[in-house]
Amino acid sequence: MPTLTINNAQIEVEEGTKLLHAVEKAGVKLPTLCHHKALTPYGACRLCVVEVATPGRPASVQAACSYPALDGISVTTHSERVLRARRIVAELLLARCPESEVVKRIAAELGVKETRITKKNDDCIYCGLCVRMCEERMGRAAIGFTGRGPKKKLQAPFGKHNSVCWTCGACNFICPTGKQVSSLATAGTFDPIRNIFNMDLDSRSATYIPYPQAVPNKAIIDRDTCVHLNYDDCGICEEVCEADAIDFNQKATTVELNVGAVILAPGYRTYDAKGSKDLGYGRLPNVVNAMEFERILSASGPFSGHVLRPSDGQTPKRIGFIQCVGSRDSERDYCSSVCCMYATKEALMAKEHLGENLQCDIFFMDLRAFSKGFEQYYNRAREQGVEYIRCRIPKIEEVPETKNLIINYLAENDKKISREYDLVVLSVGMQPPKEVKAFSEKFGIALNPHDFCHTSVFKPAETSREAIFVAGPFAEPKDIPETVMQASAAAGQVLSLLKDARGTQMTPKVYPPERDVTGEEPRIGVFVCHCGTNIAGVVNVPSVMEYAKTLPNVVYAGANLYTCSNDTQEAIKATINEHHLNRVIVASCTPRTHEPLFRNTMREAGLNAYLFEMANIRDQCSWVHMQEPERATEKSKDLVRMAVAKARLLEPLAQRSIPVNKSGLVIGGGLAGMTAALSLAHQGFNVHLVEKQNELGGNLKHLHYLLGGDQPQAELNRLRLEISRNDRICVYTGAKLEKIDGSIGDFTTTIALDGQTATVKHGTIIVATGAREHHPTEYLYGQHKRVITQRELEERLVTDDAFLKPNGKQKTVVMIQCVGSRDKERPYCSRVCCAEAIKNALKIKELSPGTHVYVLYRDIRTYGFKEEYYTRARQLGVAFVRYEEDRKPEVAPNGQGLQVTVFDQTLGMPFTIAADAVVLSAGIQPHEDNKQLAQLIKVPLNSEGFFLEAHMKLRPVDFMTDGAFLCGLAHSPKNIEETILQAQAAAARASTILSRDRIELEGNISHVVDASCDGCAYCVDTCPYKAISMVEYMWQGGVKKVVETNDSGCKGCGCCQATCPKNGIFVYGFTLAEIEAQIHAALGVS
Amino acid sequence: MEDNFEPLIIALCCNWCSYAGADLAGVSRTQYPPSIRIVRVMCSGMVHPNLVIDAFTKGADGVLICGCHLGDCHYQEGNYKTEKRADAIKLMLADFGIEEERFKLEWVSAAEGPRFGQVVRDFTEQVKKLGVSPYKQ
């Protein structure tokens, strides 16, 4: 084998190796332009020239890519002679193609700023990459060079388009100057492979990773477009893949699984807006659908997070959003539930990207911000200048010169208005998944009239076929939290069905043995996250990363687009091993949500989970200092410095575990509590069901009929009966909770019952305490007997036959929506009142068709399949009259009856209705005693007084406190179906704990430093858990008094360490030294 | 006093309420001045008074301790202890020649994102008026 000298170092290479590879093997990188691994060496660009000395001959300059690595030669890669030659080449290239980014970069790297040679402004540098690619790898030879010297030209044979070219685009792909080479060979337009993930807005190659967070994060080959699989040519990926992972012979296989249950979650399909011809989608380039706009907004999207419009790549200044495209129309009589909020979100995000002066107008019919926190979000959007215009837009016109878009609409005062936009986003609705009929036939399940999966109100996660369950928008259009709830509910149902098989086919996760880092100098790795543009849009991430490298003990710093993605976890593990890290810092978001993920990565890499620290540069920098990018960057550096200071002191901690008490406590015996209790019992766990009233049922007791005709009282009786017959459920009625001690897996609760107390032990808590109907103080409620609430009306309609026809006369009923909802005192939407009002209106029309019903509303929020009842009510003559929040209807007594005056927004004038009854849609209000219960369990309430979950979207039934869950109206207003789903979800989440034998606890507990403790016992009294006790032992001939902590009792609050005058007790992970180090780092002192 | 003096404030925030409130301030895009450096602690009750005094003597212009509202403490009663220690801290501040107004104890819940921003804005203003820390060279 030849042995040669490269920059004075000896290296041995294989026979036939080119010099370029030998140089690379020696660890030296040379600039190249015409070289490509997959193509034969060409030696055209001369950038890779090196000085070659053969014994006995003068040194010569040779192109390394084509010169053989001969035995005995001596190579110099960066001599002055070589560098001069490269710089001249760069000047020549720069003269020929001064606009090429690749050439400019290479020139800059060689220190060439400007060329002394006359510029030619060509787009070809004669590197021959395209010619070789076409001939050697695509097997075509559709283009080549003609002429010699100055007459050399890249063209197709005879300068004519030919049939040899198959428009694969490989020539365009490989061209360093971006020339559309294919146009020389064919008249056919080159159509790149569209990237489906970015909604076809950009292109991808035939071998690709679907998207950055794909699970598994592996490359795949597109069979339809791969040149090798279709024509047997190319195959470059197989040659360059160092992992030998390409297998062209792989065949699709059929796998048979034997399962006891199936959950269907095929999702939905967005409406194809080409179907609404007048809106111009697919015809007008600047009309995009909301999914496309979502990708445009994304950092990993087609324009890397820059908001640009498709026609000319310009930044839009005016964006219009059109709602209900493919929803709430004659063909689709349902509401897609999510579009109002995603349009609002996209408008706000666009403003975040482009500044507050960006005009965002949303054209809508009813603004349906019905979920928890959504009304407040909608209000914030209005405050930030998003304009909401109530009008359904039938048509969009284009200004041909500018490609801008014109929307003509009728304002509420009947005035015709025309507005021009740079970009229009269509809020496309949800449709059943593709080929849903075949899908449903395959599984033997029924579809509903809209071709979504058929479910029923009391069995909302079940299909029509036993053991087949459903989750997500396939059952009904829904948002993320509802999807997560239904998915958990479906999983819970399966767990009930398969409880005997639970855990029998499981392989427990095994972590590699933990590396002992004792005595090692800290070696810290810092991973700084872009979080798409969430951080990088404000904070200068590369600068933070570079700064991290300068900090003591930091041996590695890197940056990631999304540090929480799956592939990054793999990268972090590899980096830990490669750099032998023993401490890891992630500078990204909050440890409250992401620390568990990264700690798991630590364990998978063989490090103790507690050698990890986070710097929260998103929530504490980029999101709260959006207008001060420089100071946000400086603060981010401070936070990283603080994290490093703490990380240097971190020590590995032992994982503790305790046995799990396999019974659950359910607080509240309404629909949610009963459902959760039964679900837990069906899964094989014992349940303590506590209800403060004397019987089970809660609000369900007051419901007598439902929109779909189901019987709520029959269901209530069934639930009560089933609970009474289930010996796993112990019911406590007329009960009050006095005390809840303990923590996840091991709670002890004291219940007061008839003057006695009972103590129960349990592993989990489910809060299902419900909520109540608001007691109106307005509209003469309580003063006039004909002013009642919807609930009272429902009671009257089933019990009082004469209510609608006193004296045989036709009556007029006026309903007023949003009573005690969506106002200053209670800024949330109560979600169910619109559908309840329509339910009762339809009942009235059924019982007494001649009765006039008026519904005075602000927005009708009949989301999902409730929309068809709204349609039916209008068809039956129920009159819907809209009022504004600041112009509420007025109710006055009128003899025996009432007089209602409302300012009709459509007519633009007030009108008066003589009413025989006024029905108030009183909102849902949290219980006043939520506060006490929240304090008992140590969980938070939101500002309205509902219980606050761990994460609005992704953990909608979990509390932040481990082992505690929530469901039903205690969480937020919701209807029966949603309550059942959330209750089943809470039970499913609780069973993830109850099904375990032991549970791991936090290692951050207190520890006594024996040498420092003098037994003063200040800490003994201050410990809230009585987990510290005094001990005495003989030492050096005397009695030594010290304290001792009880590991299972300690929760790690650290009251002891703040009390101790001697530094004799501290909490692992939050020691005084660690906190002090952080403070000192923040202050810039050491 | 310098006109454009930007104070540097150490905020010790409990994991369960105040740190979560600061997170919510972020999620809600509540804007506040970049004056504070948050140190996460499990409970406001674990903050030793010496840590606060040490921060002042090392040059902090202000120190903020944030915990759960009284009665809401994740550890039952940690914040009642914080409240008592805050009184002790104020007494010690006088001995060290530090204005009492440079120190503040606030209760911020996990649901009070905008309020967290308001607390930071108000306290920053308060400290700004007092000027640079007497311990800063």
Interface residues (C-beta under 8 A of the other chain):
Chain A: E352 R380 T590 P591 R592 N616 R618 D619 Q620 C621 W623 V624 H625 M626 Q627 E628 R631 A632 E634 K635 D638 L639 M642 A934 Q935 K938 P940 L941 N942 S943 L948 M960 T961 N1004 T1022 P1024 Y1025 K1051 G1052 C1053 G1054 C1055 Q1057 A1058 T1059 C1060 V1067 F1070 L1072 I1075 E1076 Q1078 I1079 H1080 A1082 L1083 G1084 V1085
Chain B: L8 I10 L12 N15 W16 C17 Y19 A20 A22 D23 A25 G26 V27 S28 R29 T30 Q31 Y32 P33 P34 R37 I38 V39 R40 V41 M42 C43 G45 M46 V47 H48 P49 N50 L51 D54 A55 K58 G59 A60 G71 D72 C73 H74 Y75 Q76 E77 G78 K81 R85 S109 A110 A111 E112 G117
